[in-house]
């Protein structure tokens, strides 16, 4: 006899994404990020929000596919989670970014520019940057996001290289702290409400952590 069969998200191992699935990955990110309070501020109009964010996140996914590392965990029929990273050697922003951002954001461009400027102000150029980590809504809290993050952090630990990100909401900060991230700068508060703040976090490689922290391995699940 065998034990219970694991779900596809748990059984799958992370793989490198390919350019041909860029649109599907951008759609996954929008599905996961649409309810985030900061995105409700970026695009106040409920009708516009999905279309604007799809065009905008397509730019970021394309940039990471070209110049960074994009990893996915597959579900039964489609990717369950995606993590898009830029490396210290990656260009800091996509080609023709200002024009492409304006084309995507339209009347909301000023807000995207404000947020981008704030994020650039806390960017750590010598760190691997997690641009986005998104899990399909039906797969959230089932492990694929944690598995993707832990997989990439293990790769960075082996190379003794640090990571950073900006948590998209205060609610997501505990998830990242369980993986060894700590705040390193004041919260980004260009959006007016407290639940719209973004928190800059960084993580030294595991063997560089203080001795007392090395035993606290990240949990596998958010």
C-alpha positions as CSV (number, residue, x, y, z in Angstrom):
1,X,0.0,0.0,0.0
2,X,1.0,3.6,-0.5
3,X,0.2,6.7,1.4
4,X,-2.0,9.6,0.2
5,X,-1.0,10.9,-3.2
6,X,0.3,14.5,-2.9
7,X,-1.4,17.3,-4.7
8,X,0.2,18.4,-8.0
9,X,1.5,21.6,-6.4
10,X,3.2,19.7,-3.6
11,X,4.6,16.9,-5.8
12,X,6.0,19.2,-8.5
13,X,9.5,20.6,-8.3
14,X,10.3,24.2,-9.5
15,X,11.3,24.6,-13.1
16,X,12.6,27.5,-15.2
17,X,9.9,29.3,-17.1
18,X,10.1,29.7,-20.8
19,X,9.4,32.8,-22.9
20,X,6.3,31.3,-24.6
21,X,4.3,31.2,-21.3
22,X,4.9,34.9,-20.5
23,X,1.2,35.8,-21.0
24,X,0.0,33.0,-18.9
25,X,2.4,33.9,-16.1
26,X,1.3,37.6,-16.2
27,X,-2.3,36.4,-15.9
28,X,-1.5,34.3,-12.9
29,X,0.2,37.3,-11.2
30,X,-2.9,39.5,-11.9
31,X,-5.2,36.8,-10.5
32,X,-3.1,36.7,-7.3
33,X,-2.3,40.4,-6.9
34,X,-5.7,41.9,-8.0
35,X,-7.0,42.1,-4.4
36,X,-3.9,43.8,-2.9
37,X,-4.7,47.1,-1.3
38,X,-1.8,48.9,-3.0
39,X,-3.1,47.8,-6.4
40,X,-6.5,49.2,-5.5
41,X,-4.7,52.5,-5.0
42,X,-2.6,52.2,-8.2
43,X,-5.8,51.8,-10.3
44,X,-8.9,52.9,-8.5
45,X,-11.3,52.0,-11.2
46,X,-12.4,48.4,-10.7
47,X,-13.1,47.9,-14.4
48,X,-9.7,49.2,-15.5
49,X,-7.6,47.5,-12.9
50,X,-7.4,44.0,-14.4
51,X,-6.5,45.3,-17.8
52,X,-3.9,47.8,-16.6
53,X,-2.3,45.3,-14.3
54,X,-2.1,42.7,-16.9
55,X,-0.3,45.0,-19.3
56,X,2.0,46.2,-16.6
57,X,2.9,42.9,-15.1
58,X,3.5,41.6,-18.6
59,X,6.3,44.1,-18.9
60,X,7.9,42.9,-15.6
61,X,7.6,39.2,-16.5
62,X,9.1,39.8,-19.9
63,X,12.0,41.7,-18.3
64,X,12.7,38.9,-15.8
65,X,12.4,36.2,-18.5
66,X,15.0,38.0,-20.6
67,X,17.4,39.2,-17.9
68,X,16.7,37.3,-14.6
69,X,15.4,34.1,-13.3
70,X,11.7,33.1,-13.5
71,X,10.7,29.8,-11.8
72,X,7.3,28.1,-11.7
73,X,5.7,25.2,-9.9
74,X,3.1,23.5,-12.1
75,X,-0.4,22.6,-11.0
76,X,-2.5,19.9,-12.6
77,X,-3.3,22.0,-15.7
78,X,-1.4,25.3,-15.4
79,X,1.3,26.9,-13.3
80,X,0.3,27.1,-9.7
81,X,2.9,29.7,-8.7
82,X,5.6,31.9,-10.2
83,X,8.6,33.7,-8.8
84,X,10.3,36.3,-10.9
85,X,13.8,37.4,-9.8
86,X,16.4,39.9,-11.1
87,X,20.1,39.3,-10.3
88,X,22.7,42.0,-9.5
89,X,23.8,41.8,-13.1
90,X,20.3,42.4,-14.5
91,X,19.4,45.8,-16.0
92,X,17.6,47.8,-13.4
93,X,14.5,48.3,-15.5
94,X,13.0,47.0,-18.7
95,X,14.0,48.5,-22.1
96,X,11.9,51.6,-23.0
97,X,10.3,51.3,-19.6
98,X,8.9,54.8,-19.2
99,X,7.0,54.6,-22.5
100,X,5.8,51.1,-22.0
101,X,4.7,51.9,-18.4
102,X,2.8,54.9,-19.8
103,X,1.1,52.8,-22.4
104,X,0.1,50.2,-19.8
105,X,-1.0,52.5,-17.0
106,X,-2.7,55.3,-19.0
107,X,-4.3,57.8,-16.7
108,X,-2.9,56.0,-13.7
109,X,0.7,56.6,-14.8
110,X,1.5,59.1,-12.1
111,X,0.8,56.6,-9.4
112,X,2.9,54.0,-11.0
113,X,5.8,56.5,-11.3
114,X,5.5,57.4,-7.6
115,X,5.6,53.8,-6.5
116,X,8.5,53.0,-8.8
117,X,10.5,56.0,-7.5
118,X,9.9,54.9,-3.9
119,X,10.9,51.3,-4.7
120,X,14.1,52.5,-6.5
121,X,15.0,54.5,-3.4
122,X,15.3,51.4,-1.3
123,X,16.7,49.0,-4.0
124,X,19.8,47.0,-3.0
125,X,21.8,46.7,-6.2
126,X,24.1,43.9,-4.9
127,X,21.2,41.7,-3.9
128,X,19.1,39.2,-5.9
129,X,15.7,40.9,-6.1
130,X,12.4,39.1,-5.9
131,X,10.2,41.2,-8.1
132,X,7.1,39.1,-7.6
133,X,6.0,35.8,-6.0
134,X,2.4,34.9,-6.9
135,X,0.3,31.8,-6.3
136,X,-2.9,31.0,-8.1
137,X,-5.9,31.8,-5.8
138,X,-7.1,28.2,-5.6
139,X,-3.6,27.0,-4.6
140,X,-2.8,29.6,-1.9
141,X,-1.8,28.4,1.5
142,X,-1.1,25.0,0.1
143,X,2.7,25.3,-0.2
144,X,3.7,26.1,-3.8
145,X,4.7,29.7,-3.1
146,X,6.8,28.6,-0.1
147,X,8.4,25.8,-2.1
148,X,9.4,28.2,-4.9
149,X,10.9,30.7,-2.5
150,X,12.7,28.1,-0.5
151,X,14.1,26.5,-3.7
152,X,15.6,29.8,-4.9
153,X,16.9,30.8,-1.5
154,X,18.7,27.5,-1.2
155,X,20.4,28.2,-4.5
156,X,21.5,31.6,-3.2
157,X,22.7,30.1,0.1
158,X,24.9,27.7,-1.8
159,X,26.5,30.7,-3.5
160,X,26.5,32.8,-0.4
161,X,24.5,35.6,-2.0
162,X,21.8,37.8,-0.4
163,X,18.2,38.5,-1.5
164,X,15.8,41.4,-1.1
165,X,12.2,42.2,-1.9
166,X,9.4,44.7,-1.1
167,X,6.5,42.9,0.6
168,X,3.3,44.1,-1.2
169,X,1.2,44.4,2.0
170,X,1.8,44.3,5.8
171,X,-0.1,40.9,5.9
172,X,2.6,39.2,3.7
173,X,5.6,40.3,5.9
174,X,5.3,37.3,8.4
175,X,5.4,34.9,5.5
176,X,8.8,36.3,4.4
177,X,10.2,36.6,7.9
178,X,9.6,32.9,8.3
179,X,12.0,32.5,5.3
180,X,14.7,34.6,7.0
181,X,13.9,38.1,5.6
182,X,14.1,41.1,7.9
183,X,13.1,44.8,7.3
184,X,16.0,47.1,6.3
185,X,14.2,50.4,5.5
186,X,11.1,52.3,6.4
187,X,7.9,51.1,4.9
188,X,6.9,52.6,1.5
189,X,3.8,54.7,2.1
190,X,3.1,56.5,-1.2
191,X,-0.4,55.0,-1.0
192,X,-2.5,56.7,1.8
193,X,-3.8,53.8,3.8
194,X,-1.8,51.7,6.3
195,X,-2.8,48.4,4.6
196,X,-1.3,49.7,1.3
197,X,2.2,50.1,2.7
198,X,5.0,48.0,1.2
199,X,7.9,46.8,3.4
200,X,11.5,46.5,2.1
201,X,13.0,43.2,3.3
202,X,16.4,41.6,2.9
203,X,17.9,38.2,3.6
204,X,21.6,37.4,4.0
205,X,22.6,33.9,2.9
206,X,21.9,31.4,5.6
207,X,25.5,30.7,6.4
208,X,26.0,34.4,6.9
209,X,23.2,34.6,9.6
210,X,24.1,34.9,13.3
211,X,24.7,31.5,14.8
212,X,21.5,31.6,16.8
213,X,19.4,32.2,13.7
214,X,20.9,29.4,11.6
215,X,18.9,26.8,13.4
216,X,15.6,28.5,12.5
217,X,15.0,27.0,9.2
218,X,12.2,28.5,7.1
219,X,8.9,26.7,7.2
220,X,7.7,25.2,4.0
221,X,4.3,26.8,3.9
222,X,3.1,30.3,4.3
